[in-house]
Structure formats: structure tokens, C-alpha cells
Amino acid sequence: MPASDGARRERNPIAAVVRLLGALAEHHDSTAGVRELARVLGTAPSSVQRTLEAAHEVSLVAVAENGQWELGWELYRIAAIAQSKRPYQAAAAVLESLAKQTSETAVLTVYDPQRRARMYVAASPSQHSVRFVPDLFTWLPAYAGASATAILAFRPEAEQEAVYALADTFSAIAAAPDAGDLRASLREIRKRGYAISHDEVNLGASAVAAPVRSSFGITSSVAVIAPKQRFDSAPQDAIIKSVMEAADAIGHRIGDPLAPLGAV
């Protein structure tokens, strides 16, 4: 990130804290120094120091025994409480059932309209030795992969265009699609109600995904992801049916938190 962009962002104190906490959480070690964080964030060390001190006052960060900085217990407390209240906690049993039905990895993906990106937030693994292992809580492109396009197809057209405009941001992860091809693909997904992808984000991986529909709108999807060779020889109609039923089950649970999940 250019230093000028970092300086611009630092004018928003909340954004500065969030970026700092993200850098600490994603750091390869449990602690980091001011200069290292400044380099990662593209921000002046003095700005990083001020943000650290402000976050330290409310225990979002702490000084480690080695004198560097680490995440604070107040952050862990807030994160644990927030996680327990997420309606997507209901997805665990559904994903487990879906993985057993299909013998492949089942994942739940959520989309952030503000970031124009998506991430895997829950998964139930395949029992095969060769399987797709999702990288949870990592922002990924919203224009590539069935998990993404199953959501994007049902977002406003202006938002779809904004997502495509960010393609270069994720160029190292997924090739930017042709705008015309993407629009045609999203139209087809809306028509049939599910998305299929091959080699779009992970080479050798195929996926089927369906949007989770709820009173909140469509901001998440359920998918089954498998090695392409195994996917091609599997009963795809049965997989599609199972994925769509799982998406419906989670959408029902989100809309009515007291309703039983039932069998999927």
C-alpha cells in the first residue's frame, strides 16, 4: 500500500485501529514492533505508535513480554461474544450434513458490500485424503468462484459493476473475468438459482454454490467444493439439489432463529 494511501486512511481513527488490529492478527508471529507494522500498513511509524497507544488504553492491544505489541484481551472478549451472536452459527450442522451427503467439503461464504469482497467463515471437510481446504476469514474476490458469484448474481447491478472494477486488487488470486462474460454468467445464475465454477480461484477445484435467501437479503452462499476430476465423475444433479436444500435450510434458520433446522 502506498504511503500516501496509508496517510489518507489514518485520518479516520476508527479505520486506523481496524487496519492495525488486522495487521496484528494476520502477522506471522503473535507480536510485532512499530516499524514492522508501519511497513505492512504503509504508514509512518509515528502514526502507528499513536494508534497503538489509543488502542492500548482500552485493552484492544497489549505490550508483550518482549516489548513488542500483541492483541489485547478486550479484543478477544468482544470477538468471542460477537461470534456467538452471529446467525450463521446455525450453519454448522447443515454444513456437516451436506459434507456427509456429498462426500466433499462444504463451506459457508459471506459477502461484505462495503469491501466488495467475500470470505469463507465456516466449513465441514471432506473425508477424502485429497480435498479442498478453505482458508477461513481471508478476503477473496467477489467476482470469481461459485461461492462468490452465487451471491453477486443477486446483488444490485451497480454493485456488480463496482465489484468488477476491483478485479485488479485480487489479480494474484484469480484472473479478472471479461466484463461481458461475467454479466452473462450472472444472468444465467439468477435464472437457474445456483452457480458452478471450475479453476476460477483454485486451480483444479470445482464448486457448486447456492445463495442463502433471508429477510436480510442475499449476502451469503453455501457451496460444495471438490477436486475437478472427482467432481466431473460425481452425480452433479444430486449435488446441486443438496446444496440448494442446505442453502434454504440456513436461510430459514436465519430468518427465524427459534425454528428447528430439521434434516437437510
N, C-alpha and C positions, 0 to 999 in steps of 0.2 A: 504494500500500500504506500503510495507517495506520501511524503511528509506533509505536503500541503493539505492532502485529504485528511490525514490524521489531525492536523491543527484545526481544520474546519469542524470535524466531529467533536473535538474536545470542547467546543463552545457549548455543547449540550452536556451538562454534567451527568444526567442520567445515562445517556448514551456512552459517555466516557467510562462510567462504572461498569456498565454491562459488557462493554468490549474488554475491559480489564479482567473482569471475572471470567469471561470466556477464554481469554488468553491463558489465565492461570489454570483453568480446568483442563484445557487441551494441551498444556505443556507436558513434555515427555517426562519431566520429573515432578515431584509433588511440591517443590519450591522453585522460585525464580527470583532473580535480582532485578533491580530497577532498570539497569541498562539493557538487559536481555529483553525485558518486557517492552521497553521503548523501541527496540529494534523490531520486534514482532509486530507491534502496533503502528510503527511508522510515526511515532510521536516523540516529542522532546522529553528527555529524562525528567526534567523539572515538572512537566505536566503530569507524567506518570506518578511521580512522587506525591504530588498534591492529591491526585485521585486515590492513591493508596492510603494516604493519611485520612482522607474523608471516609473511605470505606472501613478503615480500621476503627474509627470512632464508634461505629455501630456493629462491630464484630463480623462484618462481611469478609474481611481478610484478617490475618494474624501474622505476627512475626515469628518465624520458625526458630528452632534452636541454632541453626547455622547462620542466623542473621538475615536470611532472605525472607521472601513473602510466601504465604500459603493461604488457601481458602479458610475462612473462619467458620466457627460452629454455628453462628446465626444463619449463615447461608445454607448450611446443611439442614438446619431445623426448618427453615422456610421451604426448602426444596422437598423435604420429606412430607410435610403437611400438604403442600400443593399437589404432589404426585398422588397422594391418597384420595384427593378430591377429583381427579381427572375422570370424566365419564368413560374414557377409553380403558379404564381398569376392567370394564366388563368384557373386553376383547380377549382376555387371556384364555378363558375356557373355550371360546369359539375358535380361536386360532389353533389350540391344541386338537380340537375335534377335526378341524379342516386338514391339519397336517397328517392326522391318522387316516382320514378318508382318502387323501390323495398320495400319501407316502412321500410328500415333498414339503419343503419349507414354506410355512405360511407367515405372512407379515402384515402388519398394520402400518400404513403410511399416513402422515398428516401434512397438510399444506398451510403455509403462513402467507396470507395475502399481502402482508406488509413487506416481507422479504422476497416474495415471488419465488419461493423455494419450498422444497419438501424434505421430509426425513422419515426414516423408519423409527417407530417408537416402541414396537413390540414384535416378537417373533416366536414361533414354535418350530423347532428344527426338524428336518427330515432325518429318518433313521439310516438313510444310505450313507456309506462312508464318503462318497463323492457327492457333495451337496453345496447349495448356496448358503453362505454365512453372511447375513446382513450386518453392515456397520451401523449400529444403532446411534441415534442422536447426532448424526452428521448431516449438514445441509447439502442437498443434492439438487440437480436441475429439475425444474417442474415441466420441462418440455420433452423429456426423454424417459423411456421406460414405461411399462404398462401401469405401474403403481402411480406414476405421475399423470399420465395422460387420461387415466380414468377419472381423475379429479378435474384436470384442466379443461376437459371437454365440456364440463357443466359450469364453468365459470364465465363471467361476462366477456364479451368479445374484446372490449378494450383491455381487459386484464390479460387475456390470452396474448394480445399483441405486445403488452408490456413484458410478459414472461419471455417471449421470443427475443425481444430486444436485449435481454440479459444473457443471451446464449454464450457470448464470448467469455463471460465470467466463469463458466464451467467447461470451457473448451478442452481442458486437460482431462476431464472426466467423461464427457460424452460429446460426440460430434454434433455441431449445430445443425438442425434439420433445415431443409429448404422450406421457406415460409408457405409456399403453395401446398407442398406435400403435407405439412403439419396441419394446415387448415382442413384439407380433405380428410386426413386421418381423424381429426377431432369430430368432424361431421359424422363419419362412419361410427365412431364410438358412441356418440349420442343416439344414433339410430338403433344400434343393437344392444346398448346398455352395458358393455364391457370392453376392455382393451386387451390386446395381445401384443407382445413385443419380443424381438429376437436380437440379441447382441447390441442393444442400444446403450446400455450403461456398463454392463459387464460382459466381456467377450465370452461367448459360449453359454450364456444364460438366456433362458426363455421364461416368459411370465404371462399369466392371465390375471387381470385385476378388475374389480367392480367397485363403483362408488358407494360410499356409505351415505345413505339418504336419511336426514333427520330434520327436525324443526330448525336446526342451526344452519341449514343449507348443506352443501357438499364441500367439505374441507378435508375429507379423509377417504381412504380406499383400503380394501382387503385384497391381497394377492397371494398366489401360489407361484413360487419361483423354482426352477429346476434346470439342471444341465440340458442344453438344447437337444442332444442326442436322445436322452431319456424322455424328454418332453414330446418329441416328434413321434415316438412309438407308443405314447400313452393314449388312453381314451379321452380325447380332448373335450368332447361334449359333456362327459361326466364331470371333468374338472371344472369346466365353465359353470355348470349347474351348481356344483358345491361351493364355488367361490361366490356366486351371486346370492345363494342362500345364506352364506356366512355374513356377507355384507348387509343383507336385510336383517339378520338377527342382531347384529351390533347396532344398526340404525334404530331398531325397535327398542333396544335396551337404553340407548342414549336418550331417546325421546320420552321414555317412561322408566326412570331409574328404579322403580319398585317392581317392574314387571319381571317375571322369571325368564331366563334365557331359553330354557327348553332345549330340546335336541336339535342339532344342526345337521 
